[in-house]
């Protein structure tokens, strides 16, 4: 949970707001940063070594009009970290959601 809070916003926000509100935990900003960075390093090492996470599952890809397999990706400003200043539209900032 500490590492996830470090991904949400800043390490300070993770420590001072999210963890206190969600789990009643009190940890320092530097603890959130160290834990998040250490988890990221372990993940990078595992990926570099070719480790996969979960079982291999065949994917039923959608086919377009030409019969080619395609995938569509969409992101929201919150999920991608693209925060839109108050009073501005997502489209004006190059962030647009098509769903």
C-alpha positions in Angstrom: 0.0 0.0 0.0 2.9 2.3 0.7 4.3 1.8 -2.8 0.9 2.4 -4.4 0.5 5.7 -2.5 3.9 6.7 -3.9 2.6 6.3 -7.5 -0.6 8.3 -7.0 0.8 11.8 -6.7 3.9 13.0 -4.9 5.7 11.0 -2.2 4.6 13.7 0.3 0.9 13.4 -0.7 1.2 9.6 -0.4 2.6 9.9 3.1 0.7 12.8 4.5 -2.7 12.3 2.9 -3.4 8.9 1.2 -1.9 6.5 3.7 -3.4 8.3 6.7 -6.9 8.5 5.1 -7.0 5.0 3.6 -5.1 2.9 6.1 -4.5 5.1 9.2 -0.7 4.8 8.6 1.7 7.5 9.5 5.0 7.3 7.6 7.4 9.8 6.3 7.7 11.1 2.7 11.2 9.5 2.5 9.8 6.1 3.6 7.2 6.3 0.8 9.9 7.3 -1.7 12.4 4.5 -0.6 9.7 1.8 -0.7 8.3 2.9 -4.0 11.7 3.2 -5.7 12.8 -0.2 -4.3 9.7 -1.9 -5.6 10.3 -0.2 -9.0 13.9 -1.5 -9.1 12.7 -5.1 -8.2 10.1 -4.9 -11.0 12.7 -3.6 -13.5 15.1 -6.4 -12.6 12.4 -9.1 -12.9 11.3 -7.7 -16.3 14.9 -7.5 -17.5 15.3 -11.2 -16.5 12.3 -12.1 -18.6 10.0 -12.9 -15.7 6.3 -12.7 -16.5 3.5 -12.1 -14.0 0.6 -14.4 -14.1 -0.3 -17.2 -16.5 0.2 -16.8 -20.2 -3.2 -16.1 -21.7 -4.1 -15.9 -25.4 -5.7 -12.6 -26.3 -8.8 -12.4 -28.5 -7.7 -9.4 -30.5 -10.3 -7.4 -32.4 -10.0 -7.4 -36.2 -10.5 -4.3 -38.3 -12.3 -4.0 -41.7 -9.2 -5.4 -43.4 -9.0 -8.4 -41.1 -5.9 -7.2 -39.3 -5.7 -7.6 -35.5 -5.8 -4.3 -33.7 -5.8 -3.0 -30.1 -7.1 0.3 -28.8 -5.7 2.1 -25.8 -7.4 4.8 -23.9 -6.3 6.7 -20.8 -7.9 9.2 -18.5 -6.0 12.2 -17.2 -6.0 10.7 -13.7 -4.6 7.4 -14.8 -1.9 8.9 -17.0 -0.9 11.6 -14.6 -1.9 14.3 -17.1 -3.6 16.8 -14.8 -5.7 19.5 -16.4 -5.6 22.9 -14.8 -9.0 24.2 -13.5 -11.0 26.0 -16.1 -9.2 24.3 -19.1 -10.5 21.5 -21.2 -8.6 18.2 -21.7 -8.7 18.7 -25.4 -7.0 22.1 -25.1 -4.2 20.4 -23.2 -3.7 17.6 -25.7 -5.5 15.1 -23.4 -8.7 13.7 -24.8 -10.7 10.7 -23.9 -12.7 9.1 -26.7 -15.0 6.8 -24.6 
